């Protein structure tokens, strides 16, 4: 597991992978892509390979366009003040 640097005890930030589409992509295409990705991530062989690479796969209810939008919104709200303060120093 990743060790936080000394001096940053409250800092918690983990990488994540996501698929983005261009603005204006039809919802039917987004839904089809999300369904295919979710199906692939549910396969045992894919889960094993990603686990071997050290990746954690989130549960199905935390996947998809709405979940990703919520994650980005909450992480931006949490991290932007820290980044702004660091940029001022």
C-alpha positions in Angstrom: 0.0 0.0 0.0 1.1 3.5 -0.7 2.7 5.4 2.2 1.8 9.1 2.5 4.8 11.4 2.8 5.5 12.8 6.2 3.9 16.2 6.6 0.8 15.3 4.7 -1.2 13.3 7.1 -4.6 14.4 5.8 -3.8 14.0 2.1 -5.6 11.1 0.5 -5.5 10.8 -3.2 -5.6 7.7 -5.3 -5.4 7.4 -9.1 -8.4 6.2 -11.1 -9.0 5.2 -14.7 -12.0 6.4 -16.7 -13.2 6.5 -20.2 -14.4 9.9 -21.5 -16.3 10.7 -24.7 -16.6 14.0 -26.6 -19.3 16.4 -25.6 -22.4 15.9 -27.6 -22.0 12.1 -27.8 -25.5 10.6 -28.0 -26.7 9.1 -24.7 -27.4 5.8 -26.5 -23.7 5.5 -27.4 -22.7 6.4 -23.8 -25.1 3.9 -22.4 -23.8 1.2 -24.8 -20.2 1.9 -24.0 -20.9 1.9 -20.2 -22.7 -1.4 -20.5 -19.8 -3.0 -22.4 -17.2 -1.7 -20.0 -19.2 -2.9 -17.0 -19.6 -6.3 -18.6 -15.8 -6.5 -19.2 -15.0 -5.4 -15.7 -17.2 -8.1 -14.3 -15.3 -10.9 -16.1 -13.2 -13.0 -13.8 -10.2 -13.0 -16.2 -10.3 -9.2 -16.4 -10.6 -8.8 -12.7 -7.7 -11.2 -12.1 -5.4 -9.4 -14.6 -6.2 -6.0 -13.1 -5.7 -7.3 -9.6 -2.3 -8.7 -10.7 -1.5 -5.2 -11.9 -2.4 -3.8 -8.5 -5.7 -2.2 -9.5 -8.8 -2.1 -7.4 -12.1 -2.5 -9.3 -15.0 -0.6 -7.9 -18.3 -2.2 -7.4 -20.8 -2.1 -10.2 -22.9 0.6 -8.4 -19.9 2.9 -8.4 -19.3 2.6 -12.1 -20.8 4.4 -15.1 -21.3 8.0 -16.3 -23.3 9.3 -13.3 -20.9 7.8 -10.7 -17.9 9.2 -12.6 -19.5 12.6 -12.8 -20.1 12.5 -9.0 -16.5 11.4 -8.3 -15.0 14.2 -10.4 -17.3 16.8 -8.8 -16.5 15.7 -5.3 -12.8 15.2 -5.9 -12.5 18.6 -7.6 -14.3 20.3 -4.7 -12.0 18.6 -2.2 -8.7 19.0 -4.0 -9.0 22.4 -5.7 -8.6 24.5 -2.5 -5.4 22.5 -1.7 -4.0 23.0 -5.2 -4.9 26.7 -5.2 -3.2 27.3 -1.9 -0.1 25.4 -3.1 0.0 27.4 -6.3 0.0 30.7 -4.2 3.1 29.6 -2.3 
